[in-house]
């Protein structure tokens, strides 16, 4: 993995995201392959129609229901105005 200061250049990261201070989801985020997978029963399940906005450094599903901010390490779900905090647990 390669990370530079300033713009996000990570190719693949494993994120653990939290809701109300409890871990609720684990994601594999890949900016090179433009993919996001969620961990379900020990297997990676790839989400469909992922869009990578390189300018704004975020990824989302095509309907915009979930947005992963690659700089702030947050996930915005649906209409919830409070983003879920995430942390990188594996580069």
N, C-alpha and C positions, 0 to 999 in steps of 0.2 A: 504494500500500500504506500502511496505517496501523498503527503499532505504538505501544502505550502501555506504560508501566512497570507492573509488577505482573502483572495478567492478560495473557495473550497475546491480541493482537487482530489479528494478521497475517491477511490474507485469502488471499494466495498467496505462496509462497516456493519457490525451487528449492534442494533440499538435495543435497549430495554426502556419501555415507556411506562409512565406511572399515571394513575388516576387516583386522586385522593391519597397520595403518598404510598400507594401500593402498586407493585409491578403488576401490570395486567396484560402486556403484550411484548413479544420479542420480534423484531424485524431484521431482515437482511436487506440492506439498501445498497444497490450497485449503480453508480453513475456511468460506468463504462458500458454495461449491458442494458442500461435503462430498465431496471427491474426492482421490484420490492416483493419480498416473500415474508409471510408471517409463519411463526412456529406453531404448529397444531399437532398435538399428540406425538411429539418427537420428530415430525417431518416438516420440511419447508413447503408451504403452499404459496405458489406465485399468484399475485394479484394481476388482474388483466388491465390492459389499456393504461399503462403508466406513462405520464408525461413529465419530462425533465425540463424545467425552466432554468437554463444555465445563467441567464442574466440575473434573475432574482434568487438563484441558488435554492430552489425548492423542487420537490417532486410531488406529484398528485395523481390520483386516479382521474380518468378522463371526465367524470362528472363533477370533479372538484369537491367531493364529499370528504375526502381525507387529504390533508396537505402536510408534508414533512419538510420542515425548514432545516436545511442543511447547515446553516450558520448557527442559528440559535439552539439547534437540537431539540425542537419541539414538534408536536403533532397536533394539528387542528382537526377536530372531528365534527363534521356536520355544521350545525348552526351554533355550536357551543363557543361562546366568545373567549373562554379561557383555554389557552393551549395546554396540552398535556406535556409535562417535562419528560425528556428522554435523556439517556446517557449512553455513550458508546462503551460497550462491554468487551468488544473484540474488533481490532482493526482489520 
